């Protein structure tokens, strides 16, 4: 409803003021990059939080995670001094830490605005995680995240002075490429532990593959958000090793000096100035030296590998990115006589899930691939297993209690497929159990799996009935706290079970456990990373992968003698072996510079190599954290809820002069509460505008309320024969709730709100009113109480290689109503809806047809009811420069080729067809400058629509005036665009469009419209 004017200074309501200087542009860009994130509740509203407080930290945790919270509190105090010594800076005040156990992944995050805060997920690293090399996961995690705090919070000079004036709003060290921020934290995590990603052989494999393939990432790619593999991992991988090399060459205090220097800079993005003052060289120069170092390093490593004789398989797949967990299909489940493989794939293009292919199929011609089929869609990196009857059991990430997504086991009957993920033949075996990596006993009556709970993964076993019901679940081997059990594998006779286990001190070893008694023996016990055990068909040999040479390879252990031999000897890495039923073929996950893929080779014991000894050069694990006195108290949101900073905005106001807006926000660390306040002052306004808001996050629904008092100049008052502008005062309150409905591959949202506003004009009355003048017209006043209902649904799927979504639909609908039933002085209504649909074209890879249809109707007796405008891009009031300075973009839902808002009315209808084609993925920028071109796409489009007060059906005609369906109220345009997907300022995404649109009706812009705008695709 158009009751109130847009906020004073809204860039959408009037021409923008151009920036007066480069300094203004820099300041605006910094504010965009450093804007505080909105409050978000930490999951389940039923959780009661508690707090441990130490000298430098407050650790907040939900009930049930006390042991983990206490350990993190002790570790945080232990590493506080170490990080301070390394970086030469100690954060002021306490750092807030919140821990949760609502995710299956291992991760954390840190921020310094508006206060120093760290969020930690409790889960340990997954089976093949790049985080898997550690001696103490929580020590690694806290060290990494607190390094971010000590690095980013290091602010001095003018930025510190500004923070002292307006509150904590400026953090120059945050406005750097992510490879500097993350790379320094990885260096720190590795320096203060005996693990970390600087020592990770998997991370080393990623870098080695790039060097050997002459695919070393450029500084431009590191400094932005690249499309190329391994995408965001480039920041951690290249950043850590590059900065580590700089520290080795120029001394351990180099980055301390750079952080202090950059933290005092008022102008962002001058990263080369800071490093040159510390080393005498820029990052650009240093990077060339580091690349030469890498080439020498890996030449030496490859010479040693090749001297032993290569043992590498032939490549089966060419997907790249993520390919995991190959498994031979048992004969009972095959489609023919030839060997078949199932495996998990997430290549960024096709749907994630378990795929099936034939190993014996003819080798495809160059440029083509083996035929594959999606057997079961799943979003979890699932290890597939088969029952003796040929049923498939796998892991799926599924909603539970509508609060969590948890790993659960799913059964798919033999001969069935579930490529969409919503097929009724899929049978859920567990509900919220957090179970993964299943394996079925040869008799089919038991399932073993890994269970994730409170930071520990347990080896579990349960009875499986013939009708697919799990019962009698129990721990097979008790796990000590924070141990991790991975990838169980039954022996061919079902009496033994092998699995990989992480234990304290950084050991990742292979164990074999007696299923009947639970007793186990260690097959390996060393600082090598030993993973993914599988059995030979006769049960006499155990195959697994180990990085004991510095490169992951497949090894064979003869269980009767303990003899260990090396099966593969590859340049890059070999993981997750699968042995054919006849014992003659090995399939493994290999690696290239594009990511993981499947490789196959004959399993010939005569070609096995002697196994080298495990590594002995690891430092000892860090000593246990010293015990500290801890007090636990109920969580108090007030210390973190209070606003910490003031945001100022100076922009055009509604009274013709500039308006100064002062805003404050606050949210507590757990996300239970958020507050907002805004005061707008205009010299010519009769009173300042005030807006206050509050959000409560401890309900099953998200609840927010906002109150406001505003004044605005209005027209519509006529007295003495003259139109007189008057001031309208409005006092209102808006409250709303929203409720998400989580699906496995879709999401729905229900929303409702109620707004109540009283408005009245201060009507000036002049003296000497002519009694014979035209009748006085009074403007509307009274109360308007609007009820709103909304619904949203989306199952749209994206792709890294296509222009936007490639399949699925998204739908939204909203209904607004005010009338006597809501206590309103006026009656008004509006209904709006929109549908987006995406179809992948079968004749060309990554070509997509995108369709959008939207419309709205409104009515009632309120003079300023809903009004809609349809037209093209606003190239006058919202130029490309304006967008770059403010972040405000043109709408993507337009009738291109027409003037903006050329049609208006109380109803509208529009539809768009776009045929989208990927053109190129430059994935390049300008060295370390904050400008980066990710991809180029093109589209052909047809827009059709209009706005009107009443649609005249009598004027509809087919095949008239060049239109399939002609109406003088509906207008059509055609055209084409080239899309440039950009990164700006290292982290901000923008889509720039260069296009031409030609309108087909008399109201179109003559000769068509050529434009260059910033917008986003639907």
C-alpha angles and dihedrals in degrees: 000000000000097000098125131037120251114275110287107269095022108161090216094060104053142006113297122246109241118238112267097212146359088259090062090052092050092048093049092048091050091051091052092050095045100042111135116252119247118260116270125187114238097242126270111050090204092068117107112215129214133187136225112198125202134171093278106013145049112207115199120194140164121253110280097036097080096121092052093045091050091050093048090049091054093045092048092055090046095055096038094086094039093055092043091054092048097047100030093231137096120197116242116244128000123320114229116227124188121187126195138175101209101112138064093219131081112239148122140192138203138198138174102203123116088356136347107278137165127193118199131189114214099218117105122230118294124246099276098021120146084228092062098103105085140118095210116013097204092047088053093046098046092044092052096047096042089051086060090054095048092044101044096038091057098110129154142148119035094349090056090048091052090049089052090054104041101017130257103330107122126070111162094186088062090060095072134099112284092240089069094047097042096034092057091049091051090050088052095047089051095044095053097044138041090245132038133126094286086070097037112122088202091057088045088054091054091054095041091054091054093049095047091047092047086241101126109159116247123236087249090060093047091049096057138028106287127199093213122098130301087024112184091011087072088076093057097036102045096027095056097045094043093049090042089056091049090052091049092052102037103028138268094278096058098098091042088062093044092051093050092047096048092043089063095050120108093193113071128219097035092123095142092056091058097049092044091056089053101041108013090243136081125241087252092060094041092050092060090053092049092051090055089051091053094050092053092045096053095041087061092046093049092049089058092047095048092046089066092050124261120262104187132152131229116262114258101180135029104201104108125190107067123004115154146164108020115196132179114242111239115242092252091062100040123113091220142353097285124093115267132194131209120196143159118261135186106166097159091247113062126040117290114249149088113317131195130214139162118250092200096050114122114275105263123239117264111285094023131090138221114269111263136178132206105242101179130004115224137155094210121086090247131195106214124221134184132216118223087258091058099254115146121233118191143153124265130184102233137174117259126190086347087272104080143036109221137176112254136171119254130190123213115190120239115276093020129110131200107194094154097046097226098080112133091225090072107097121203110222099183133030118213092333096130091228125161146156097046126193126183124219117245090250091052095230098106137048123200120198145153118263121203117209132155096337096316130097115212130200104237134184128193138177115255117207124210091254092055103261123141119217142155093041115184144157109271093193119014112238123217113232112290094010116134127217117198141183107354116204127192120223116241091260093046094233097106134042127199124203142161119247136189114212135181117293096040101289119152107181145158121252134185117208131194106238094210099049106020092231114139142190130209114246090184133014114177143096093274116107105247117185150159105029119198131174133241113242091256093049093235098107132050118207121200141147126257136176095210091129092048088261125081112247138162117260133189122217118194101216097204094058104018090235111159124204134178113241102182130032106190134168096230117016145306121207143170103017122211121197122208118240091252092050093236102104134057122199117186140169108258132182139234133169087272094056136260128347140161122268129188132203139161113268101232115166089197089069096049115120129221110269115245120228120269119266117281101181099085116118117239116273117265115273117262115274114265115254113255132189110263131190121196121208134170112275115270114197096193100085092060099029098068114099112259103188144030122228118207125202123183113189143133113303134210093252096061097262131084119280127217114215121193115195134184129185134183136181131173120242094250093049098239095126138023128181132193134189132180133181121188121192124191122179094225097041118103091228139001121265117243129196124180126181140180133187125196117203105184100087132084084252129050107250125196135170130189130186127190146179114198140163126207137176110250140187129208098086115115123182132159090008092299133105107236126196113226139182117253118203119202130187116188148158129207125193127179145171132200129193124196121211108204121212130181093250102006141046132213129191130199118195138178133178141172125206126189123187134172115202133181134166127232096228117204114220116200123208125251096036111190107240089208094054119114117283116288112252114209120205121238119278137165134071130325116194113183126190117201132195122186139182132188135182133177137172095158115146127210135207134207090222102046134070101260127315117000105193142008135046140266123203134187132178134176136185125196123187136174126174145114090306090063094042093254126153089219136039119232137150140182132185121190134175139171135189127194121190131183129196126185111225114239096211100056131034114248095003110134137189110213122191131186129182122179138164146157140198128199139173147149136113099286106117093216098044125146114313126185131201128199125195146103136296116311100237096167105050097029110039126173090259090053090053093050091051098043109022090234109134135193115263116262091214101080145128096241119211093039132092114267112273092358090148123045138169146125092283135036142183129194139167133182133195117195127181104202125200129181110232106179144334104221091170088187140122141172106286108273095341114124095247121096134170110211103175145344122222135172135210140191112209146187119198122192129175151087147198125243144154093233128010113230108216092181090072095057115118135169122235094001128144092355095306129117088215112019127200127153086228095055123066134193137209135178131196149122137254140196113215123210113196108205142183113214126187090009094282112035118096123214136169117213118196128201110190152145124224128186120198118214100206134072091256093061124107106273112254093009130272130279113197146168113199143153115242142126133251122246 
